[in-house]
Structures are given as C-alpha cells and as structure tokens.
C-alpha cells in the first residue's frame, strides 16, 4: 500500500493548502482542523505531520503542493 510521505519539509512555506485538501478528501469539508495533515510553525520552519491511519487517494495533495513537499512511498 502506498503511503503519503514528506519529501522536502524544508521547502514548506506554511500555505496549508494540503491541510485544506486533506479535510475535503477525508470529511468533505473545508477546514484547518478536520484533515489528516497538520502544518505548524517549528523553530526552523514549518513541520508537516500526516495521520497515516486515514487511507485515501493522496495524488491530489501531491499535485496541489506549490513547493513539492510530498511523495508516495510503499
């Protein structure tokens, strides 16, 4: 099974488009709280966390990210 992974966390600009898309994919809402991805400010940039328990089609998130921060992995 393919899993969504963070490919380049340092490239993240904190736009949270991935968070909004994950909310829409998982729960059919547009929310910063209902998705399976979280993005928050760290000491040296943004931190991306992915809840892998939610299995879904991740290709949209990969295409949506303006900084190419995600990849699919086995």
Secondary structure, DSSP 4 states (H G I P E B T S, - for coil): --EEEES-GGG-----HHHHHHHHHHHSS--SSSSSEEEEEETTEEEEEE-TTS----HHHHHH-TT--EEEE-
